[in-house]
Amino acid sequence: MRFDKFTIKAQEAIAQAQSIAESRNHQQIDAEHLLLALLEQEEGVAIPILQKLEVNPSLVRERTEELLQQKPKVYGPAGGAYLSNVLKQILDRAFLEAERLKDEYVSTEHLLIALSDGDGPVPTLLRSLGVSKDVIYRVLVDIRGSQRVTDQNPEGKYRAL
């Protein structure tokens, strides 16, 4: 995985997901950790996307916390959390989304799109609230306009919501 092809905000979200997993004694960094990290991110695009979709970010956070409560905890010597297979697949899908949008870097919106796609608790949660890949694409047009992700700090260039 080439993390140098992620924007700074995307790298921060993945690092925060790891911190969330470790602070909760979870052995694997999973989709729920990444979604929560995106929701906690200041100046990220996840919350503005949800707000444009008229989805309450606090409700998404609450439901994500409920999913995290169900994860097994592992106690013992700190070995660090590792990426789950599910999260690896999500990151791979995020790369594909970046390519599809002709972006040079994987950004937080690509992560959110990848989280909303596929099977599992997180895509099911997001879809139950009306958040799907297709509606995220529509909202991205409003947020990004015709801009592409061509550097590691695109979020600062997006249109003000």
C-alpha positions as CSV (number, residue, x, y, z in Angstrom):
1,M,0.0,0.0,0.0
2,R,1.5,3.3,-1.0
3,F,0.5,5.8,1.7
4,D,2.4,8.5,-0.1
5,K,-0.5,8.4,-2.6
6,F,-2.9,9.5,0.1
7,T,-3.7,13.1,0.9
8,I,-2.6,14.4,4.3
9,K,-6.1,14.3,5.6
10,A,-6.5,10.7,4.4
11,Q,-3.2,9.7,6.1
12,E,-4.4,11.5,9.3
13,A,-7.7,9.6,9.2
14,I,-5.9,6.2,8.9
15,A,-3.5,7.1,11.7
16,Q,-6.5,8.2,13.8
17,A,-8.3,5.0,13.0
18,Q,-5.3,3.1,14.4
19,S,-5.3,5.3,17.6
20,I,-9.0,4.6,18.1
21,A,-8.5,0.8,17.7
22,E,-5.6,0.8,20.1
23,S,-7.3,3.0,22.7
24,R,-10.2,0.5,22.7
25,N,-8.0,-2.6,22.9
26,H,-9.1,-3.7,19.4
27,Q,-6.5,-5.9,17.7
28,Q,-7.6,-4.9,14.2
29,I,-8.1,-1.5,12.6
30,D,-11.4,-1.9,10.8
31,A,-14.0,0.1,8.8
32,E,-15.7,1.3,11.9
33,H,-12.5,2.9,13.2
34,L,-11.9,4.6,9.9
35,L,-15.5,6.0,9.7
36,L,-15.2,7.3,13.3
37,A,-11.9,8.9,12.4
38,L,-13.4,10.6,9.4
39,L,-16.3,11.9,11.6
40,E,-13.8,13.3,14.1
41,Q,-11.7,15.1,11.5
42,E,-11.7,18.9,11.5
43,E,-11.8,20.4,8.1
44,G,-12.4,17.1,6.5
45,V,-15.1,16.5,3.9
46,A,-17.1,13.6,5.6
47,I,-19.2,15.9,7.8
48,P,-20.0,18.4,5.0
49,I,-21.0,15.5,2.7
50,L,-23.3,14.1,5.4
51,Q,-24.8,17.5,6.1
52,K,-25.5,18.1,2.4
53,L,-27.3,14.7,2.4
54,E,-29.3,15.9,5.4
55,V,-27.8,13.1,7.5
56,N,-27.0,14.0,11.1
57,P,-23.3,13.3,11.7
58,S,-23.9,12.8,15.4
59,L,-26.3,10.0,14.6
60,V,-23.7,8.3,12.3
61,R,-21.2,8.7,15.1
62,E,-23.6,7.2,17.7
63,R,-24.3,4.2,15.5
64,T,-20.6,3.7,14.7
65,E,-19.9,3.7,18.4
66,E,-22.5,1.0,18.8
67,L,-20.7,-1.1,16.2
68,L,-17.4,-0.5,17.9
69,Q,-18.8,-1.7,21.2
70,Q,-19.4,-5.1,19.6
71,K,-15.8,-5.6,18.6
72,P,-13.7,-8.0,20.7
73,K,-11.1,-6.6,23.0
74,V,-7.6,-8.0,23.4
75,Y,-5.6,-7.3,26.5
76,G,-1.9,-8.0,27.1
77,P,1.4,-6.7,25.9
78,A,1.0,-3.9,23.4
79,G,1.7,-5.4,19.9
80,G,-0.2,-2.7,18.0
81,A,-3.3,-3.0,15.9
82,Y,-3.1,-4.1,12.3
83,L,-5.3,-3.5,9.3
84,S,-8.2,-5.9,8.9
85,N,-8.8,-7.6,5.6
86,V,-12.0,-5.6,5.3
87,L,-10.1,-2.3,5.8
88,K,-7.5,-3.4,3.2
89,Q,-10.3,-4.0,0.7
90,I,-11.8,-0.5,1.5
91,L,-8.4,1.1,0.9
92,D,-8.1,-0.7,-2.4
93,R,-11.6,0.5,-3.4
94,A,-10.6,4.0,-2.4
95,F,-7.6,3.8,-4.8
96,L,-10.0,2.6,-7.5
97,E,-12.4,5.5,-6.8
98,A,-9.5,8.0,-7.0
99,E,-8.6,6.5,-10.4
100,R,-12.2,6.6,-11.5
101,L,-12.4,10.3,-10.6
102,K,-9.0,10.9,-12.3
103,D,-7.5,12.0,-9.1
104,E,-3.8,11.6,-8.4
105,Y,-4.2,11.0,-4.7
106,V,-6.6,9.1,-2.5
107,S,-8.5,11.7,-0.4
108,T,-11.0,11.4,2.4
109,E,-14.0,11.5,0.0
110,H,-12.6,8.4,-1.7
111,L,-12.4,6.7,1.7
112,L,-16.0,7.6,2.5
113,I,-17.2,6.4,-0.9
114,A,-15.3,3.1,-0.3
115,L,-16.8,2.8,3.2
116,S,-20.3,3.2,1.7
117,D,-19.8,0.5,-0.9
118,G,-19.8,-3.3,-0.4
119,D,-21.1,-5.5,2.4
120,G,-20.6,-5.4,6.1
121,P,-21.8,-3.4,9.1
122,V,-20.5,0.0,7.9
123,P,-22.0,0.0,4.4
124,T,-25.2,-1.3,5.9
125,L,-25.3,1.5,8.5
126,L,-24.5,4.2,5.9
127,R,-27.1,2.9,3.4
128,S,-29.7,2.7,6.2
129,L,-29.2,6.5,6.6
130,G,-29.4,7.2,2.9
131,V,-25.6,7.5,2.3
132,S,-24.6,5.5,-0.8
133,K,-21.8,5.8,-3.4
134,D,-24.2,7.4,-5.9
135,V,-25.5,10.1,-3.6
136,I,-21.9,10.9,-2.4
137,Y,-20.9,11.4,-6.1
138,R,-23.8,13.9,-6.6
139,V,-22.8,15.9,-3.5
140,L,-19.1,15.8,-4.5
141,V,-19.9,17.8,-7.6
142,D,-21.2,20.6,-5.3
143,I,-18.2,20.4,-3.0
144,R,-15.4,19.9,-5.5
145,G,-16.9,21.4,-8.6
146,S,-14.6,20.3,-11.5
147,Q,-11.5,20.2,-9.3
148,R,-9.4,17.1,-9.2
149,V,-7.2,15.9,-6.4
150,T,-3.7,16.7,-7.7
151,D,-1.8,17.3,-4.5
152,Q,-1.8,16.1,-0.9
153,N,-3.9,19.0,0.5
154,P,-7.0,19.4,-1.7
155,E,-9.5,19.8,1.0
156,G,-8.5,23.5,1.5
157,K,-9.3,24.2,-2.1
158,Y,-12.8,22.9,-2.2
159,R,-15.7,25.3,-2.5
160,A,-17.0,26.7,0.8
161,L,-20.2,25.0,1.8
